[in-house]
Amino acid sequence: MGIYDNLDPEQLEAVTYGNGPLLVAAGAGSGKTTVLTRRIAHLIRTKKAEPSQILATTFTKKAAQEMRNRLIALVGKSANGVWIATVHRTCACLLRECGPHHVGLSSGFSIYDEDESLAALNRVSKKPGLPVLKVKSTREAIEEAKEKGFTPEEFAKLSSTGKLVKSHYREYNAALREANAADFGDLQMLAVEMLRDHPDVLEKVQQRFKYVLIDEYQDTNDIQADLFKLLAGGHSNITVVGDLSQAIYSFRFANPANIRFFEDEWPGTKIITMGTNYRSTPNIVRASAEVIGNNPVWQELNFRAVRPEGDAVYITRCASDADAAAYTARLVLKYQKQHIPLSEMGVLYRWRRSSRVLEAAFRAHHIPHEVIGGYPFYERQEIQDLLAYLRLIVNPND
């Protein structure tokens, strides 16, 4: 398929837009990934930028890989030169390439996951003179501070919680640096610090990336918004795609105001609204609008659905998790009797622990099933043990 094939007018306008800040307000099923990948392909095809001068960030590895696969289908091997990565990986690579010494790290620094950072904080909390606090709650507070870009001193001025954990936060950071390590929150803060405090590094990075594109912008937090301002600040060739209606990650410190007030932060912003839903039936689109329309900050997109009407949306109230699981199993059997293959059915659940009761119900009803995205590979104990030895080879201070 060609770069410009099968695009509706709004999608084509977004793909071929010129220079300057661009906000694509695009709801679910409107072709956001299509627009992003084809815009990158358009920039390459029209020679507005070399592949290596384009930076695209997503929020999951899977989304990054999907974007790269689509881009390869459009422009071939040229796609391999484009920087496509998650925000955290982007920050880690910037730190490694531009000089971790700028922020108190040396080459080969370790990146701690949640369990490793919790263990480090647990060791720090046993130091004499520090107030006795619950380690897990303290870590959550420190994580909040880092996701919002606050140092221990800044966090202490903002809240009673910040004041309470200030000394733990400071000692924890010192322990990380002593081990030549950073946690996920550090990656963003340190990348911003490096770019903000070292103009020569910032100029080099801004000259390297002529175009910056960001997916799911409604899920960005404050420190990420600061990062993108620095990366694209020299030329303002920033394209963000998102939908305020899908801003559901405030519990992870995402700030929907980043997309709501994007045009205030980036003067001259071009806004393109993509209002056609290609994924869902009209019944689903109307039901969604009825619910989302009660959101006080909702930006109405007036979606048009192009698929056939489809079945009605219905809600069933169950007395317990077990009751809901049993009901789901019976529903699957009902659809199977209607000659719908099991491979065409999916069950979504809110928390990983919810899978247990569903699996029990499916086993009881002899329904073959597969759990997608079970316990993450790298969080298994034996894998963590092996990685620890490998990490020690690279970073003896850890």
Stockholm file with secondary structure:
# STOCKHOLM 1.0

chainA/1-398         MGIYDNLDPEQLEAVTYGNGPLLVAAGAGSGKTTVLTRRIAHLIRTKKAEPSQILATTFTKKAAQEMRNRLIALVGKSANGVWIATVHRTCACLLRECGPHHVGLSSGFSIYDEDESLAALNRVSKKPGLPVLKVKSTREAIEEAKEKGFTPEEFAKLSSTGKLVKSHYREYNAALREANAADFGDLQMLAVEMLRDHPDVLEKVQQRFKYVLIDEYQDTNDIQADLFKLLAGGHSNITVVGDLSQAIYSFRFANPANIRFFEDEWPGTKIITMGTNYRSTPNIVRASAEVIGNNPVWQELNFRAVRPEGDAVYITRCASDADAAAYTARLVLKYQKQHIPLSEMGVLYRWRRSSRVLEAAFRAHHIPHEVIGGYPFYERQEIQDLLAYLRLIVNPND
#=GR chainA/1-398 SS CCTTTTCCHHHHHHHHCCSSCEEEEECTTSCHHHHHHHHHHHHHHTTSSCGGGEEEEESSHHHHHHHHHHHHHHHGGGGGGSEEEEHHHHHHHHHHHHCGGGGTCCTTCEEECHHHHHHHHHHHHTSTTSCCCCHHHHHHHHHHHHHTTCCHHHHHHHCHHHHHHHHHHHHHHHHHHHTTEEEHHHHHHHHHHHHHHCHHHHHHHHHHCSEEEESCGGGCCHHHHHHHHHHHTTTCCEEEEECGGGCCCGGGTCCTHHHHTHHHHSTTCEEEEECEESSSCHHHHHHHHHHHTTCTTCCCCCCEECSCCCCCCCCCCCSSHHHHHHHHHHHHHHHHHTTCCGGGCCCCCSSTTHHHHHHHHHHHTTCCCCCSSCSCGGGSHHHHHHHHHHHHHHCTTC
#=GC SS_cons         CCTTTTCCHHHHHHHHCCSSCEEEEECTTSCHHHHHHHHHHHHHHTTSSCGGGEEEEESSHHHHHHHHHHHHHHHGGGGGGSEEEEHHHHHHHHHHHHCGGGGTCCTTCEEECHHHHHHHHHHHHTSTTSCCCCHHHHHHHHHHHHHTTCCHHHHHHHCHHHHHHHHHHHHHHHHHHHTTEEEHHHHHHHHHHHHHHCHHHHHHHHHHCSEEEESCGGGCCHHHHHHHHHHHTTTCCEEEEECGGGCCCGGGTCCTHHHHTHHHHSTTCEEEEECEESSSCHHHHHHHHHHHTTCTTCCCCCCEECSCCCCCCCCCCCSSHHHHHHHHHHHHHHHHHTTCCGGGCCCCCSSTTHHHHHHHHHHHTTCCCCCSSCSCGGGSHHHHHHHHHHHHHHCTTC
//
